[in-house]
Structures are given as structure tokens and as C-alpha cells.
């Protein structure tokens, strides 16, 4: 069955930071304020003459980042399960407006109660969580890769690299700096993804914009990237600014772009999955997927051992400093592989 073209809108909004709170009650009030702002912006987008079928919210949008908050304190103050109280509020909006809502928040899982995950999610118009991805490439908190054996046993590959088939097409999601990891988008494309949803909380700059163009073009996917407005979450003084929410098509062209940093729902465009599929079937020079020779690179990836898997399998972390032994092993692996040189002075 053909997929009718549909509209996506980025919700570029500010986010209050719950790590400034000293109690669960204070953190909850901050989260509620962020939720209210998000819901208001979603309603504004849907009240426009060109309402979206899907909206994307920024990364950290409800809790902000933990910054230097110890893991146990962050879990107690600000984290929530999925489904849980945050997604329940969003589910009400999704059902009422008949839309898909993509977002991100810090999640706790009863299987690992002393850890939290940076989780990106998608709700459908029935209010159900149909997609959840937990950030893999991170050096700040637990990744599925840090407990890979346990995680794979619990969730399998579908839980590590999830793609969901919907009436809008096949959708995948990942946050922020993972757009700089080409392998992630590549694997999601290999699993069928046609549209990449990208909640972000990053400084707006040419590197980030270029990465988004590349991920969309090299995988022949749409990429819908919603960034935070104003100061980014990890900038304690607000000096690093967000903005640049954007939608990139499968040719790597901007079809919507916000060159400012203010709150806005103006970044909106039509998504034509049928045109994407036609481009993937084309045998001309514009079809990069057709000419991709993955067998040539398989041996290199198979032999690569850089950041160690299961590095936190035995013990969770409480602060970022607890990751030092894992990082030292990663550096040693890079030296062993010849990527880092020890015979040159920096």
C-alpha cells in the first residue's frame, strides 16, 4: 500500500534543567513546567493551517541533562520509566490530536535499578510507545554496550537497533551527538529505516549541520532534527546556544531549516516516503546505496576493538570519574590498533 506524503514539525523549545533541583519535588515541578511548554508548542503546531502528523521534541527536553549530579541522586530526583508519568502526559496529547510524538528523557529500567539510560521514544496516535532507543555512544552514563551481554539477552537486536513500521513509513530514532557516528544511522538504514528522528540538545554549528546532511544523503533517508532553543543543557552559563532545527531529505538537501535559536514551531516540511523508495530503486548515479560495497569493510569492523563492551557489567557508576578505567582500556586499544601514536609528542 502506498504511503501518502505527510508533514513533520520540529518543536524547538527551551528546557529548564532539573539538575538544579535539590529534591524530587523541585525536580518534578521543573519537569512539569517543561511538559507544559512542550504541550503548548505541540498544540500550536497542530493548530496551524498545515498541521503535522508527527512532531519531534529536543533531547533532554523534560529533565535537562544531569550535569555533575551523581547517578543515584539523578535516578531518585528526575528519572522515570517508559512507559511512565512523562509518556502518559504525552500519550494524552497524541490521542487528542491524532499525531505521532517523538521525544527523549532519562529512563530507569527495573532490571538495572542502579543505572539510567538516555532514551529516545516515539508514541503513536493511540498513545502507545512504539519505539524506544537507548543511547549507545556515550561516555557519561550507562550505554547498552556497557552491559552488552545482559542487554542483548534481555532485549535482543531489535531492542538495541529498533526500527518501527508505521503508516508513515519505517521510522528510527537516536539523539544528539550520535549523528556524528555514521555506523548507527547505517545500521538503522540496513534494518529498513526510511525516516531518522533526531531529538537534539547541541550547540548549533557547521559540524552538526554537515553531519545531518551526510547521514541523510549517505543512507537515502529523511532526517528530522529538533534542537533545544536558547542555551544548551550542558552549558551552565548558557554561552553555548542551540537552534538550527532542520529537516533534511534523502538527497541531503534542507527542506526546512531554522537559522535562529528562539522557540519556534516553524521548522516543518512534507515527507514523501514513496519518492524516497523510488530513489532507492533507481539505477542511476544518484543512488549511492546501490553502489555500496559493504563486504570490502567487513573485516576491518570485525577486527576493531576500541571501546570495550561489558565495561560496566559488574558494577554501575556513580559519577563520570568512575568511567576512567574503561576509558583507559579504550585508549590502550586505540594505541594497540595504531590509531593513537605514542612515538610523537603532542
C-alpha positions in Angstrom: 0.0 0.0 0.0 1.3 3.4 -1.0 2.3 5.8 1.8 0.7 9.3 1.5 3.0 12.2 2.0 2.8 13.6 5.5 4.0 16.6 7.4 6.7 16.7 10.2 7.3 19.6 12.5 10.3 20.2 14.9 9.4 21.7 18.3 12.3 24.0 19.0 11.9 24.9 22.7 13.8 25.9 25.8 14.3 23.3 28.6 14.6 24.0 32.3 17.3 21.9 34.0 16.2 19.6 36.8 19.8 19.0 37.9 19.5 22.4 39.7 16.8 20.9 42.0 17.6 19.7 45.5 14.7 17.3 45.9 12.3 15.1 43.9 9.5 17.7 44.5 11.6 20.5 43.0 12.7 18.3 40.0 9.1 17.3 39.4 8.0 20.9 39.3 10.7 21.6 36.6 9.7 18.6 34.6 6.0 19.6 34.8 6.9 23.1 33.5 8.9 21.6 30.6 6.0 19.3 29.8 3.5 22.2 29.8 5.7 24.2 27.5 6.1 21.2 25.1 2.4 20.5 25.1 1.6 24.2 24.3 4.1 24.2 21.4 2.7 20.9 20.0 -0.8 22.3 20.2 0.3 25.5 18.5 1.9 23.5 15.6 -1.3 21.4 15.3 -3.5 24.5 15.2 -1.6 25.9 12.2 -3.1 25.8 8.6 -0.6 23.0 7.9 -0.8 20.7 10.9 1.8 17.9 11.3 1.3 14.1 11.5 4.5 13.8 13.5 6.4 16.2 15.8 9.9 15.8 17.2 11.0 17.3 20.6 14.6 18.1 21.6 16.9 15.8 23.7 16.8 16.3 27.5 13.7 18.4 26.9 11.9 17.4 30.1 14.6 16.9 32.7 17.6 18.6 31.2 21.0 16.8 31.5 22.2 15.5 34.8 25.5 17.5 34.6 27.5 16.5 37.6 24.6 15.0 39.6 25.6 11.6 41.0 23.8 8.7 39.4 21.8 7.6 42.5 20.6 11.2 43.1 19.6 11.7 39.5 17.6 8.5 39.5 15.9 9.5 42.7 15.1 13.1 41.6 14.4 13.1 38.0 14.3 9.7 36.1 11.2 7.9 35.0 10.3 4.6 33.4 9.0 4.2 29.8 6.0 4.0 29.8 5.7 6.2 32.8 4.5 9.6 34.0 6.2 11.6 31.3 5.0 9.4 28.4 1.5 9.3 29.9 1.2 13.0 29.6 2.4 12.9 26.0 0.1 10.0 25.2 -2.9 12.1 26.2 -1.8 14.7 23.6 -1.0 12.2 20.9 -4.5 10.7 21.3 -6.3 14.0 21.5 -4.5 15.5 18.4 -4.2 12.2 16.5 -0.4 12.6 16.0 2.9 10.8 16.5 5.2 12.4 19.1 8.9 11.8 19.2 11.0 12.8 22.3 13.6 11.9 24.8 14.1 11.5 28.5 16.3 9.8 31.1 14.8 6.4 31.9 15.1 3.8 34.6 14.6 0.1 34.0 13.7 -2.2 36.8 16.2 -4.8 35.5 19.1 -2.3 36.3 17.7 -0.1 39.1 21.1 1.5 39.8 21.6 2.8 36.3 19.8 5.2 34.0 19.6 5.4 30.2 19.3 8.3 27.7 16.2 7.1 25.9 14.6 8.4 22.8 11.0 7.3 22.1 8.0 7.6 19.7 4.4 7.5 20.6 1.7 6.7 18.0 -1.8 8.4 17.7 -3.2 5.7 20.1 -0.8 7.0 22.8 1.3 3.8 22.7 5.1 3.8 22.9 6.0 2.0 19.7 9.7 2.8 19.6 12.4 3.2 22.3 16.1 3.6 21.6 18.7 3.9 24.4 21.8 5.8 23.5 24.7 3.6 22.7 27.6 6.1 22.0 28.1 7.9 25.3 30.9 8.3 27.8 28.7 10.0 30.5 26.2 7.3 31.6 25.4 3.7 31.0 25.1 2.5 27.4 23.6 -0.8 26.4 27.1 -1.5 25.1 28.4 -1.2 28.7 26.3 -4.2 29.7 26.1 -5.7 26.3 25.8 -9.4 27.2 23.0 -8.7 29.7 21.3 -6.2 27.5 21.3 -8.4 24.4 19.9 -11.3 26.4 17.1 -9.1 27.7 16.1 -7.2 24.5 17.9 -8.7 21.5 19.0 -6.8 18.4 15.5 -5.4 17.9 15.9 -3.7 21.3 19.4 -2.4 20.5 18.7 -1.1 17.0 14.9 -0.7 16.8 13.0 0.3 13.7 9.2 0.5 13.6 7.0 0.0 10.6 4.1 2.5 10.6 1.6 4.1 8.3 4.1 6.9 7.8 6.9 4.5 6.8 9.7 2.8 8.7 11.0 5.1 11.5 14.1 5.0 13.7 15.3 7.4 16.4 18.5 8.4 18.1 19.7 11.6 19.9 22.1 14.5 19.6 25.8 13.6 19.1 25.1 10.2 17.8 24.5 11.9 14.4 28.3 12.0 14.3 28.5 8.2 14.4 27.9 7.1 10.8 27.6 3.4 11.7 24.5 3.9 13.8 22.4 5.5 11.0 23.9 3.0 8.6 22.7 0.0 10.7 19.2 1.6 11.1 19.0 2.0 7.3 20.1 -1.6 6.9 17.2 -2.6 9.2 14.9 -0.7 6.9 14.7 2.8 8.3 13.4 5.5 5.9 13.0 8.4 8.3 15.5 9.2 11.1 14.1 11.1 14.0 16.7 13.2 15.9 16.0 14.8 19.2 19.0 17.0 20.0 20.5 19.3 22.6 23.7 20.6 21.0 25.5 23.8 20.0 24.4 24.9 16.6 27.4 24.8 14.3 28.6 23.8 10.8 29.9 20.4 12.0 26.5 19.3 13.3 24.7 20.6 10.2 27.2 18.8 8.0 26.7 15.6 9.9 23.0 15.7 9.4 23.3 16.3 5.7 25.7 13.4 5.4 23.6 10.9 7.5 20.5 11.7 5.4 22.3 11.6 2.0 24.5 8.6 2.5 21.6 6.5 3.8 19.0 8.0 1.5 16.8 8.7 4.5 14.9 11.7 5.7 16.3 13.2 8.9 14.1 15.3 11.2 16.3 17.1 13.8 14.7 19.1 16.6 17.2 21.1 18.7 16.8 22.9 22.0 16.2 26.7 21.9 18.4 29.1 23.8 21.4 27.8 25.8 22.1 24.0 25.5 21.7 21.8 28.5 25.4 21.2 29.2 26.2 24.9 29.1 25.9 26.0 32.7 26.1 29.7 31.8 24.1 29.5 28.6 27.1 30.6 26.4 26.7 27.7 24.0 23.5 28.2 22.0 21.1 25.8 20.4 18.8 26.3 17.4 19.2 25.1 13.8 16.3 22.6 13.9 16.1 21.2 10.5 14.6 18.6 8.2 16.9 17.1 5.5 15.7 15.0 2.6 17.2 11.8 1.2 19.3 13.8 -1.2 20.9 15.7 1.7 19.0 18.9 0.9 17.4 21.1 3.6 13.7 21.2 3.1 13.2 23.1 6.4 15.8 25.0 8.5 15.6 27.4 11.4 18.7 29.6 11.4 17.8 31.1 14.8 17.8 29.9 18.4 14.4 31.1 19.6 11.5 28.9 20.5 9.6 28.0 17.3 7.4 25.5 15.5 8.2 26.9 12.1 10.6 24.1 11.0 8.1 21.9 9.1 8.1 20.0 5.8 6.4 17.3 3.9 7.9 13.8 4.0 7.5 11.7 0.8 8.5 8.2 1.5 7.3 6.9 -1.9 9.7 9.3 -3.6 12.5 8.1 -1.3 11.7 4.5 -2.2 11.7 5.4 -5.9 15.1 7.0 -5.5 16.4 3.8 -3.8 15.2 1.7 -6.7 16.8 4.0 -9.3 19.9 2.6 -11.1 21.4 5.9 -11.9 24.4 7.7 -10.4 22.3 9.3 -7.7 21.7 6.1 -5.9 24.6 5.7 -3.5 23.1 2.7 -1.7 23.1 0.7 -5.0 26.9 1.1 -5.3 27.8 0.5 -1.6 30.2 -2.4 -1.2 29.9 -3.4 2.4 31.9 -6.6 2.0 35.0 -4.6 1.5 34.9 -3.2 5.0 33.5 -6.1 7.0 36.9 -7.5 8.0 38.1 -4.1 9.4 35.0 -3.7 11.5 35.1 -7.3 12.6 38.7 -6.9 13.9 38.1 -3.5 15.5 38.3 -3.5 19.4 38.3 0.1 20.7 35.8 0.9 23.4 35.4 -2.3 25.4 31.9 -3.9 25.6 30.6 -5.0 29.0 32.8 -2.5 30.7 30.2 -1.8 33.4 28.7 -5.3 33.6 29.9 -6.0 37.1 29.3 -2.6 38.7 27.4 0.6 37.9 28.9 4.0 38.1 28.0 6.8 40.5 30.0 9.7 38.8 31.7 10.2 35.5 35.1 9.7 37.2 34.1 6.0 37.7 34.4 5.6 33.9 38.2 6.2 34.0 39.2 2.5 34.0 37.0 1.9 30.9 38.4 4.9 29.1 41.9 3.8 29.9 41.2 0.5 28.3 39.8 2.2 25.3 42.9 4.4 24.9 45.1 1.3 25.2 43.1 -0.4 22.5 43.5 2.6 20.2 47.2 2.6 20.8 47.4 -1.2 20.1 45.5 -0.7 16.8 47.8 2.1 15.7 45.2 4.8 15.7 47.0 6.6 18.5 50.7 7.1 18.3 53.0 7.0 21.4 56.2 7.9 19.5 55.1 11.5 18.9 54.9 14.4 21.4 51.7 16.3 21.4 
